[in-house]
Amino acid sequence: MFSKVKKQKILVVISLLICSLFLAAYGDNLQPAAGDPVEEQENLEFQQPEGKKGILVISFGTSYPETRKVTIDACEEKIAESFPDYEVRRAFTSSIIIKKLKERDNIIIDTPEEALSKMKEEGFTKVIVQPLHIIPGYEYEEVLAVVNNFKDSFEQLTVGRPVLYGIEDYKQAVEALKQQLPALDKDHAVVLMGHGTTHPANACYSCLQSMLDDEGLKVFVGVVEGYPGIDNVIAKLKRNNIKEVTLMPYMLVAGDHAVNDMAGDEEDSWKNILEREGFVVNIYLHGLGENIGYQEIYVQRVKDCIDGNPLGIKEE
């Protein structure tokens, strides 16, 4: 006969064996379920709230509401649709236009400094600044200077490049431009009116002309301020025996320069100058911002910033 103590020892050993076998067979099923409140609470302790992400779209601006809607608004909307995780904000660089819109239409537009200050105060941590400028001239440099003043205000602050920057950018710009070119007969050409500048970036227009020539397109680039002017363009038109011209603004919006300097009734408008020289003149009064190809260029600029490649440099 077993003593009472020996029986108790045997029962303990048997109990331990049974528990071991039970855990081996069903241990995995005893883990907390994916939706178990205890596990979710533990996970929350390690999750850091993600900061607000924003895209500040900067342009010179325009006081023409019709063209603003189909150019600046359209570009901003395209960017917003493409990056739903980011909040899109607006800023204009022209203090004259900002003042005019406020006084005439009671529309309040921020300067780049004001917009970035508000985003800082509202807790944005990741901000992409995307200018809608065409060339990296004085206005683009002013944007860079403003952004530099906020470099310590956000976890990430990146500036996208303008339309004309790297070689591949020019190729994209030409392809996008093709979408709005009319059918060109042998004696018909397009004349683009760029803004022009005294900044060295004015050379961007000559580089664009070279790309257009490489494509065999009868498109000639001139600028309102600087070189090449309308007289230079007319000389090229005559050398190429062009009889008919379609004028187009090579600007984001078809604003004051396009309406007055290009297509106006004043004697010194490009339209009247060309007609006095004997050319048949057609008018295409639409800014580049209306062109879906250029809208997509701006979207790509933002994507490059998100991908950590704001200058669009291709790896060799």
N, C-alpha and C positions, 0 to 999 in steps of 0.2 A: 504493500500500500504506500502510495506517495504521501509524504507529509503535506500539511496544509501549505507550508512555505513553498515547497517545490511546485505544487499545483499553480500557485500564484505566478511563479517565475515562468512557467510554461505558457500560461495564458498571456502574459506580457509579450513574450517572444512571438506567439501566434498573431497577436494583434498588430505588432510591428510589421510582420510579413504581409498581412492582409493590406495594411495601409500602403506599403511599398508597391504591391501589385496594383492597387487601385490608382495610385498616382501615375504609375508607368503607363497604364491603359488609357486614362482619361485626363492626364495632366494638361494637355494642350487645350482641352475644352474648358478648362477652369480659368483661362486667361480672361481679363476684362474684355468685353465686346468693344468693337470700333466706336460705338456711340456711347460707351459707358461714361456716365457723368464724372466719375473719379478721374479717368484717364484724360477726358477733355479738359478738366480743370487743371491737371498737371501740364498739359500742352499749352494752355493759355498763359501759364506762368513764364514760358520760354518764348512766346511770340511777341515780337516788337511791332507796334502799329506802324504801317507804312506811311511815310510822309506824303503830302500833296504834290502832285506833279503837274506842271504847267508849261504851256508854249506861248511865248509872247511874240506876236506877229507885228513887225514894225514896218511902216511904209512912210513915205513923204506925206501922203494924204492927198485928198482932193475935196474941193467944195462943190463939185458937180455930183448931185445925188444919184442921177441915172447911171453914170459910169462907175461910181463907187459901188453901187449894188452889184453890177455884173463883173467887177474886177476885184477890188479889195475884199468885199464881202464874200465873193465866190471863192477866192483863194483861201480865206480864213475858214469857210465852211468845208472846203475840200480837206484841209488839214485836220479839222475837228472830226470829220467822218473817218479819216484814216487812222487817227490815234484817239480812240474813245476813252482811254485811261488817263488822258491828259486834258486839263482845262485850258481852253484857248482864250487869250486876252489880246487886246489891241492897243497899239500906241502909234501916234504920228510924230514925225520929226519937225514938221513945219509949224512954228508958233503962229504964223499968219493964218494958216488954214484952221488951226485949233481955235484961235480967237474968233474968226469969221463964223465958224459953225456954232460956237457958243452964243454969239450975239444975234445971228440971223435965225438959227434953227433951234436954239436951246439944246444943242447936242454937246455933251461933254466928252472930250477925248483926252486921254492921258498922254503926257510926254513919256519917253522911255524911262526917265528917272522916276516919275510918279508911278508908273505901272510896276516897276520893279520894287519900289518902296512898299506899295500895297501888297504885292505878292509875299514880300518878306514878313510884313505884319500879319498876314493871314495864314502863315505857317507853311508856305510852300517850301519844299526841301530840294526838289529837282526841277530846274527850269531850263528850257531851251529857248533861245532868242533867235527867231528866224526873220531876217530882213527880206523884204520883197524888192530890194534894189536890183538893178540890172548889172551894174559894174561896181567894183570895190574902190569907189572914189572917196571924196571928202565925207559925204553923208555916212557911208559905211564905216569909215574910220571914227566918226563921231559916235556911232553906235558901239563900236569896240571900246572906246574910251569910257562911255557910260557903264557898260557891262563890267569893265575892269574895276570900277568903284564899288561894285557889289560882289566881288569875287569871294569875300569872306562871309557873305550873308546867306549863302545856300550851301547845301552839301555838294550839289553838282550844278554848275552853271556853264552852259555851252552856247556858242554862237555859230549859226549856220552860215554858209557862204552865199554870195549873190548868184545870179544866173550865169554871168560870164566870169569864169575863174580859171579852172584847169582846162587842158585841151579837150578832155572828154566832155566837159561842160559845154564847150562851143559846139561840139558835134550834136549833143542833145538839143541845144538851142536851135540849130539849123533844122533838125528833123521836126521839131515842134513847129517851127515857122512854116514849113512846107504845108502844114494843115490849113493854112489860111491864104496861101498864094493862089491867085487866079491862073487860069490857063494862059500861058504866055506865047503869043505868036513871035515870029522872028523880029518884028519891029516894035514889040511891046515889052516893057520892063516895069519892075517894081522899084520904087524909091522909098527907102526906110528913113524916117526922121528920128534920130536919137537925140538925147538931150545935149550931150557934150559937156566938157569940163576943162579947166586948166590943170587939173590933177593928171599925173602921169598915166593914170588908169584910162585916160581918153584913148590910149593905144588899143584898148579892147575893141573899139569899133573897127579899127584897121584889121585886127586879127579876125573879127567876124567877117569882114569883107573877103579876106583870104579864104576862109572856110567856104563861103558862098561861091567864090570863084572855083574852088576845087570841085564843088558839086555841079559846076556848069550851069548855075542858076543866073538868070538875068535879073539880079537884084543888086541895087547899089545903095550903099549906106552913106548918109550925110548926117550932120548934127547942127543943132540950133546955135550952140556956143562952142566955137573951136573948129578943128579940122577933122574931116573934110566938110566944107560948107556947101551950100547949094550951087555955087559957081563951079566948084570942083566936080560935083555930080553932073552938072549940065555938060561939062566938057567930056566926061565919060560917055554920057548918053549920045552925044553927037558922034563921037568916035565909033560907037557901035551901031550907028544908023537907026537909033530908036526914034519912033514917031509918036508912040502912045505910052503914057505913064500912069501907073496906079500908085498913089501916095498912101503910105501906111505909117502910123506912129510906132516907133520901136521903143515904147514906154509902157509901163504897167497900166496906166490909165489913159484914156483919150480925154485929157483935161484941157487946160488953157493953151498949152503949146500946140496940141493937135487941132483944137477948134479954131484958134486964131492964127498962130504962126504958120501952120501947115495948110489949113483949108479955109482961112478967113477971107474976107472981102478987101482987106487992106492991100495997098499996092505991093508991099514987101512980103506978102504971104507967099509960101512956096508955090501954091496953086497958081497965083497970078503971075509970078515970075516965069514959071514954066510955060504958061499959056502965051505970054509975050514972046517967048523964044520959039513959038510955033508948035509946041507939043499938045496933043490931046490929053487931058488930065481927068483921071477918075479918082474918087476919094473913098478910102476904106477907113472909116472913123470908128475904130475899135481898138482898145488897149490890149496888150499882151495878156493881161489878167483874165480876159474872156476866153482865151485859147486854152482848151483842156490840157494840151501838151505842156504849156507853161505852168499850169496849176499842178500838174504831176511832177514837174521839175522841183517846185517848192516842197512838195511832199517828200520827194527823194532827199532833199537837203535835210529835212527834219529826221528822216530815217537814218541818214548817215551820222547825225549827231547822237541819236539813240544807240547806234552801233559803235560809238566811240571813234568815228572817222569823219569828223566835221569837214575836213578839207577834201574828202572824196579821193584819197590817195589809194591807188590800186597796188596790191602787193605783187612784187615781181615773182 
